[in-house]
Amino acid sequence: MDAGLTQIRLGEIVGLSHKTIHGIEYATTNPNLGMLIRIARAVGRPLSDLVGD
């Protein structure tokens, strides 16, 4: 999924560091539900798109 945001910009929008965003993207950081909701809203996608099957 590409929302056209850098990890730095997404982190700024959702209040997380770009290192945390990187960790979530590469599955080395386990986000909590609040983080996932903020990210889903920021990228304009439903939460289910982020968590998958």
C-alpha positions as CSV (number, residue, x, y, z in Angstrom):
1,M,0.0,0.0,0.0
2,D,1.4,3.4,-1.0
3,A,-0.1,6.5,0.5
4,G,2.5,8.8,-1.0
5,L,4.0,9.6,2.5
6,T,7.5,9.1,3.7
7,Q,8.1,7.3,7.0
8,I,9.1,10.7,8.5
9,R,6.0,12.5,7.3
10,L,3.7,9.7,8.4
11,G,5.3,9.6,11.8
12,E,4.8,13.4,12.1
13,I,1.1,13.0,11.3
14,V,0.4,10.2,13.7
15,G,2.8,11.2,16.5
16,L,5.3,8.4,16.2
17,S,9.0,8.4,15.3
18,H,10.1,7.5,11.8
19,K,12.0,4.6,13.4
20,T,8.8,3.3,14.9
21,I,7.0,3.6,11.5
22,H,9.9,1.7,9.9
23,G,9.7,-1.0,12.5
24,I,6.0,-1.4,11.9
25,E,6.5,-1.6,8.2
26,Y,9.2,-4.2,8.4
27,A,7.5,-6.2,11.2
28,T,10.2,-5.6,13.8
29,T,7.9,-3.5,16.0
30,N,4.5,-4.6,17.2
31,P,2.1,-1.7,17.1
32,N,-0.8,-1.4,19.5
33,L,-4.3,-0.8,18.4
34,G,-4.2,2.9,18.9
35,M,-1.1,3.2,16.6
36,L,-2.8,1.2,13.9
37,I,-6.0,3.3,14.0
38,R,-4.0,6.5,13.7
39,I,-2.0,5.1,10.8
40,A,-5.1,3.8,9.0
41,R,-6.7,7.2,9.3
42,A,-3.6,9.0,8.1
43,V,-3.3,6.9,5.0
44,G,-7.1,6.9,4.3
45,R,-7.5,3.1,4.5
46,P,-9.7,0.9,6.7
47,L,-7.9,-0.7,9.7
48,S,-8.5,-4.2,8.1
49,D,-6.2,-3.2,5.2
50,L,-3.3,-2.8,7.8
51,V,-3.9,-6.0,9.7
52,G,-4.8,-8.3,6.9
53,D,-5.7,-11.9,7.5
